[in-house]
Amino acid sequence: MSQVPSLLPLEPPDDDFCRRLPKIELHAHLSGSITRPCLQRIWEARKGEDPDFDVPEPRLALADHSVGQGINEFFAHFNTYLYRILSTPSSLSVATHSVLTEFQADGVVYLELRTTPRALPPTAHTQGLTAEGAVRLILSVIKDWNTSSSPMHASLILTIDRIKHSPAQAMEIVDLALRLRDEGLPVVGVDLAGDCNTPRDMAPLRPAYAHAQAANLPITVHFAEVPNSASESELRELLTWNPRRLGHAIHVPEAMRRLIVDRGIAVELCLTCNVLARMLPSQHEEHEPGFVDHHFAWWWAEDCSLSLGTDDMGVFGSPSSQEYRLAAEHFALSRTDLVSLCRRAMRGAFSGLETRDHVEAALEAFESREGLGQPRPHSENPP
Ligand SMILES: CNc1ncnc2c1ncn2[C@@H]1O[C@H](COP(=O)(O)O)[C@@H](O)[C@H]1O
């Protein structure tokens, strides 16, 4: 019998496929992305140099993996625990290197990491750093990474904190980002993040973002994360800042979603974070919202740029590959769809042309290796 090449339907994406996929990660907070084993190593080093270091050991303090995950305890977890471990220059540089290593090992080819400039006070054993010094330290690790011919390119976004920073401090952060960018360092944008539980008038921060916009420094903002930060007036205010991307975009009224799509604004969606932190609106009285209730489906159906972000891989325990796998599982995405998702993510990236070419080349090579995008000959007759 002659063997006619036929088409086999591709298997749904599995874990291995999602790890191999050249992924784009645009929403990852540095301090929250540090894995528990890395935190433990940093803690041990600090305890070794200072036996009086009195922060509880991560192995014990984080034995219950849900610690810090609920949106009400989440921000305190950073302030009262993580930042006490990450308060020296060496812990910051070890952590940054480890985060880059983890994302690359998981198959990410382009990473936009973000961090809030934070001074490190001197201790009995270490010198301190100003907030600018700490950002420069992080950037030096990223710069070395990018020049070491690693398959993953990385850049940094500076975060302004909606609760901690005054309008003047916000302006200083934008100035810092512009200065660093002018020096050729990989700073690609500014963010607005921080505790979204307390309503706050965002208008006083507007001049800082207007300054960024005027200097062509792209803006991303955490948007409608919880009802307290999703009033119509707050959302309208944030949209006047001309953000190129919106993080989370959960509690957004339908008419405003349409406006966002029409204006070509990209969304950064975080599946595991939103489910575990219980940020999604309740749909049914009987059960908590799960992955299938996530608003990903709405944005996926539109022709907009959207990306999957881990938010805080260390806190929520879900690497980028798992976020892609979850999207495939709960929204019936095929292997080809996941490649399209990477391309749609890249449309919202703050990177330059060189990085875009690098990512596109990685995606094309992947498609050809995996037999995607063209008929797959098969020597057997279909069942
Ligand atoms: C629901 N997800 C989120 N929503 C809002 N802000 C978040 C966040 N996840 C993290 N951050 C912000 O990022 C800081 C940690 O990283 P960096 O010290 O900046 O590297 C947190 O303190 C918080 O302000």
The ligand as an SDF file (V2000), in Angstrom:
LIG
                    3D

 24 26  0  0  0  0  0  0  0  0999 V2000
   -0.1350   41.2860   42.7700 C   0  0  0  0  0  0  0  0  0  0  0  0
    1.1870   41.6320   42.3840 N   0  0  0  0  0  0  0  0  0  0  0  0
    1.7460   42.8310   42.6530 C   0  0  0  0  0  0  0  0  0  0  0  0
    1.0030   43.9670   42.6520 N   0  0  0  0  0  0  0  0  0  0  0  0
    1.5640   45.1710   42.9440 C   0  0  0  0  0  0  0  0  0  0  0  0
    2.8550   45.3150   43.2770 N   0  0  0  0  0  0  0  0  0  0  0  0
    3.6150   44.2100   43.3010 C   0  0  0  0  0  0  0  0  0  0  0  0
    3.1090   42.9470   42.9820 C   0  0  0  0  0  0  0  0  0  0  0  0
    4.1050   42.0440   43.1030 N   0  0  0  0  0  0  0  0  0  0  0  0
    5.1890   42.7270   43.4990 C   0  0  0  0  0  0  0  0  0  0  0  0
    4.8860   44.0290   43.6260 N   0  0  0  0  0  0  0  0  0  0  0  0
    5.7770   45.1240   44.0620 C   0  0  0  0  0  0  0  0  0  0  0  0
    7.1090   44.7440   43.8320 O   0  0  0  0  0  0  0  0  0  0  0  0
    7.8620   44.7180   45.0430 C   0  0  0  0  0  0  0  0  0  0  0  0
    8.8260   43.5440   45.0200 C   0  0  0  0  0  0  0  0  0  0  0  0
    9.7990   43.6520   44.0280 O   0  0  0  0  0  0  0  0  0  0  0  0
   10.9720   44.7290   44.0150 P   0  0  0  0  0  0  0  0  0  0  0  0
   11.4180   44.9150   45.4560 O   0  0  0  0  0  0  0  0  0  0  0  0
   10.4020   45.9520   43.4390 O   0  0  0  0  0  0  0  0  0  0  0  0
   12.0710   44.1010   43.1970 O   0  0  0  0  0  0  0  0  0  0  0  0
    6.8120   44.5750   46.1470 C   0  0  0  0  0  0  0  0  0  0  0  0
    7.2440   45.1360   47.3540 O   0  0  0  0  0  0  0  0  0  0  0  0
    5.6070   45.3250   45.5670 C   0  0  0  0  0  0  0  0  0  0  0  0
    5.6930   46.6900   45.8590 O   0  0  0  0  0  0  0  0  0  0  0  0
  1  2  1  0
  2  3  1  0
  3  4  1  0
  3  8  2  0
  4  5  2  0
  5  6  1  0
  6  7  2  0
  7  8  1  0
  7 11  1  0
  8  9  1  0
  9 10  2  0
 10 11  1  0
 11 12  1  0
 12 13  1  0
 12 23  1  0
 13 14  1  0
 14 15  1  0
 14 21  1  0
 15 16  1  0
 16 17  1  0
 17 18  2  0
 17 19  1  0
 17 20  1  0
 21 22  1  0
 21 23  1  0
 23 24  1  0
M  END
$$$$
